[in-house]
Amino acid sequence: MSNSGQYPISDVTYSVTSPLSHLPQTFTAWCNSHLRKAGTQIENIEEDFRNGLKLMLLLEVISGERLPKPDKGKMRFHKIANVNKALDFICSKGVKLVSIGAEEIVDGNVKMTLGMIWTIILRFAIQDISVEETSAKEGLLLWCQRKTAPYRNVNVQNFHISWKDGLALCALIHRHRPDLIDYSKLRKDDPIGNLNTAFEVAEKFLDIPKMLDAEDIVNTPKPDEKAIMTYVSCFYHAFAGAEQAETAANRICKVLAVNQENEKLMEEYEKLASELLEWIRRTIPWLENRAAEQTMRAMQQKLEDFRDYRRIHKPPRVQEKCQLEINFNTLQTKLRLSNRPAFMPSEGKMVSDIANAWKGLEQVEKGYEEWLLTEIRRLERLDHLAEKFKQKCAMHESWTGGKEDLLSQKDYESASLMEIRALMRKHEAFESDLAAHQDRVEQIAAIAQELNELDYHDAATVNARCQGICDQWDNLGTLTQKRRDSLERVEKLWETIDQLYLEFAKRAAPFNNWMDGAMEDLQDMFIVHSIEEIQSLITAHDQFKATLPEADKERMATMGIHNEILKIAQTYGIKLSGINPYTTLSPQDISTKWDTVKHLVPLRDQMLQEEVARQQANERLRRQFAAQANIIGPWIQTKMEEISHVSVDIAGSLEEQMNSLKQYEQNIINYKSNIDKLEGDHQLSQESLIFDNKHTNYTMEHVRVGWEQLLTTIARTINEVENQILTRDAKGISQEQLNEFRASFNHFDRVRHSNGMMDPDDFRACLISMGYDLVVLPPFSNNRDDCSLTGEVEFARIMTLVDPNNTGVVTFQAFIDFMTRETAETDTAEQVMASFKILASDKNYITVDELRRELPPEQAEYCISRMTRFVGSDCPSGALDYISFSSALYGESDL
């Protein structure tokens, strides 16, 4: 309970007319125990304090201070003035009275009067009770538990039913005055007898008045807690300071508790470090695996697995790593504050080892993500090329189907002169068509070569098909040349050739090839990644559409030749066979393909417009991601700078710094939703295969790394301030001293760098400014002497304390630790030895029974299990050596 407390009247809710209420009787007895020192007493608590005179007298007795002179009048306002003087005095002691007014006391309000007396008891009888830094109530309860622990049938857990049988009160008396009560004769089934025995002995021999009624306590299901606390607090004050052994035992318990807690922290550190290193060991081989998949789906699944690792599996490990560093720093601080040796983890489990392992993990992780994206781009390109290869091969194979058989025919051997001439013209048209298809064959070969260069998984099939086409093409060339040679031998058949058929064939073939190319281009697959690329395709398509009028003219001209043939045949009565002897193309073929081209043009328009819409959507995603990233990136950097300024700011106390850092931490946690939203936008971008963004310099990886660094920095900074608070409280360093240390550090840090660290020269200057004799004269000075050399040696010794790893810099935490050791006292092995010697009655050894009698069971067994046997001639069997044990606690020997 602090010195400045608030004691609401609502804590007292008993009626003075209730037979079960002990408060009026208890509080009256307690008041009389103090008033009789002034030669007076009260009879009725609700009446005798109404004029305020005895209330002021009571406060003077229990506080030892003089109150203002009371008003002697008997009027109501005189009484109110006196009561107000008493209440003002109570408030001056740091007590905030709630709902208690002078008018209620003067009017005899029982509830208010009892509440006021309870407030006085809390402030002057209970508040100052403290056992091992506990609050007043907890400290009083802990004191009772320790004093009554060895007694049978006594188990003090509260201030009501634990006291009903009277054994706890008798145990308290017997523990301090065993000559007053024979505890072995007490019976648990005689609670009234036990209570009355305790009341009578306390009143007769301990000067503690009887404040409770035995029958009321026994017959009440739950005795009044405040009445019991008031009465028990009298025993505490009666026995306080009675035994020096208790203080010694408390010191030992405290030291042992620190040692046990440190051991537990060491075990937890080892376990957490092992688990984290094992996870890193298992994860790195997975990230190092660069076995590429053969399909886009499989690679996208790998990317999804990697996203799950970044979103789900890695963040808890980042927190574990941060917590591990915090635990290590806290442990080292506690060891240093308790004057213990520094903790050295097992080999390979140092914080630096874990940091190096983590660094290796992140390097492999970065390379893995880049590899995944590269592979996805490669597979996307391969899929596009493979589909394009299949389409071109299918069109070529469709065209070449039957051509070898046609070229291998020897129909000219039995043909008439007219037929032979027709075959010659037909062959020339075929050669023209063959030459037009040369580009497609070259394109097929080029695509196959690129698929091989990109390591296409089914390259064998592609190569086989490409080789078959090339071999067939070579064979077609050979056969074509052989047929020409044969036809040229019968050149005498050419006189009767129909020039119109020949002209139609010559014009129809390239026009047909143009239409094939147009249909191929209109159905060609495309892949783009930006608005500019799709606009380029649209421009090319617009240029193609601009050529359609000229193409239509060519079509009409070609069809005009056919119409001329029909006209001539009709004019001269020529019976046509319906087959052009020079080409396989018919007018119907030209018309059909032309209709197909006109049909494909608007379809191509629609595909391009749909791609424009998709690229516009991708651009919106880029801008949406960039808008957030350009805000989040600078925000993280700003917070990092603000946190670094707070950690060295000398304005305010450490608690105010802690509150400020906690507020920063909460703001950072609250900002997490923005990071999550940016992650969502990033995922949408990757799912849309967006791999670049010209609108921002921040990538998701930059933001992730910055966010993790920000979380680690705020957690580490909070831990440093917590350690400073722990150092201040444990070492008794005042806030003014800490501010002075911080001001000195900041001054010399800002001299050169202002980065939160000092180099050795700045550190030496800082120490000299604080009164250390470390001045070193130049080597050429004639005044160098032993004092200068001593200053160098002393500064070298100090540097080994503040920079044990030879990093060349002194951090603020190391500076505070050093100044704390220089200005504060700590427990020593000699003090612990002296405490054990008190428990051992000045012997150089201590027995098991003495340890179990004077220490709590857990600490007693801890000592017994670790103390070695005492070697000496005049000692009983089983005597233990507490001297070597005390040295081991502080690292002076092995425990």
Buried (B, 14 or more C-beta within 10 A) or exposed (E): BEEEBEBEBEBBEBEBEEEBBBBBBBBBBBBBBBBEEEEBBBEEBBEBBBBBBBBBBBBBBBBEEEBEEBBEEEEEEBBBBBBBBBBEBBEEBEBEBEEBBBEBBBBBBBBBBBBBBBBBBBBBBBBEBBBEEBBBBBBBBBBBBBBBBEBEEBEBEBBBBBBBBBBBBBBBBBBBBEEBBEBEEBEEEBBBEBBBBBBEBBBEBBEBBBBBBBEBBBEBEEBBBBBBBBBBBBBBEBBEEEBEBBEBBBBBBBBBBBBEEBEEBBEBBBEBBBEBBEBBEEBBEEBEEEEBBEEBEEBBEBBEEBBEBBEEEBEEBBBBBBBBBBBBBBBBBBBBBBBBEEBEBEEEBBBEBBEEBBEEBEEBBEEBBEBBBEBBBBBBBBBEBBEBBEBBBEBBEEBBEEBEEBBEEEEBEEBEEBBBBBBBBBBBBBBBBBEBBEEBBEBBBEBBEBBBEEEBBEBEEBBEBBEEBBEBBEBBBEBBEEBBEBBEEBEEBBEEBBEBBBBBBBBBBBBBBBBBEBBBEBEEEEEBBBBEBBBEBBEEBEEBEEEBEEBEEBBEEBBEBBEEBBEEBEEEEEEEEEEBBBBBBBBEBBEEBBEEBEEBBEEBBEBBEEBBEEBEEBBEBBEBBBBBBBEBBEBBEEBBEEBBEBBBEBEBEBEEBBEBBEEBBEEBEEBEEBBEBBBEBBBBBBEBBBEEBEBBEBBBBBBBBBBBEBBBBBBBBBBBBBBBBBBBEBBEBEEEBBBBBBEBBBBBBEBEEEEBBBBBEBBBBBBBEEEBEBEBBEEEEEEEEEEBEEBBEBBEEBBEEBBEEEEEBBBBBBBBBBBBBEEBEBBEBEBBBEBBBBBBEEBBBBBBEBBBEBBBEEBBBBBBEBBEEBEEEEBEEEBBBBBBBBBBBBBEEEE
